[in-house]
Every structure is written in C-alpha cells, then in structure tokens.
C-alpha cells in the first residue's frame, strides 16, 4: 500500500512538472498554437501513442510494446490516471524477457512501473492526430538490472504510409 501511495505521489509530482514545462515552454514562453488553428480545431486533435511498425495508433492502451524484436519488453496492465494532449500517466507492470540462456528459452520478470508519456508531434500523413514523443519510466521498487530509478526514451512518431 505504501508503494501505491508513493507511486501516485511521485507520478503526480513528475507529471505536474512536465505539465508546467509544457504549458510555460522553455524560459516561460507562452504556449504557441499554429497560425490559423482556432481553439475548437485544436481541441479536436486526437492524441495517440505509437509502438511497433505496422501497428495502429493507440489511445490509453492496456499493453504497450517497447521491444518489437526477440528481446520482448512490454508494459502491461496499464491503468491510466491522465491522458491529455501534453501528458499521459499510468501505473502498470514492465514485463521483460531475461533472454537467459536465450530469448527463446528466457524467463519473464515483472516490475511495477509508473509511466509518463510526454512531448508531442504531429503524426505524418494523419491529419488530426498528434503523438507523444517521449516516455519516462519510474520504478518505485525493484527494477531490471542495469536500469536506474528512472529511464527516459524517445518514442516512434510516424506510422507506415
């Protein structure tokens, strides 16, 4: 129970910081809206996240694949606490194949994780869609060997044509 409260507090603080950065922008600059886009059109943009090539865009996925090849790493049992144009946050489980002695014969290990998707970019050739560009994973307890308490990675930003 303590981990759940700690996790919720950490993700809330982290998300608030990212949201404040996203709203203020660098050096306190006002948020920009592309010329010619009114508030109603801006509100109709669908925010998605992309994972493996050839897969459709996702909104509030229950599962998100991080490694599309033999390594097999995915986020599972995602429970979303926020999904906004600038920030999404969830709790879930990172599932990782140990690939020991091989990826085919490896064992799967699970780790509790807090997930934050942030940053945004238009999805090429998909008007009306924007995607998160970065993901930060926060491990409130056990984590894979060689991984720090937090980990930030870039996300795919285009779908196949």
Secondary structure, DSSP 8 states (H G I E B T S, - for coil): -HHHHHHHHHHHHHHHHHHHHHHH-GGG------TT--HHHHHT-EEEB--STTS--BSS-S-EEEE-STT-EEEEEEEEEEE-SSEEEEEEEEEEE--SS-SSS--EEEEEEEEEEE--EE-TT-TTEEE--EEEEE-SS---TT--SEEEEE-------
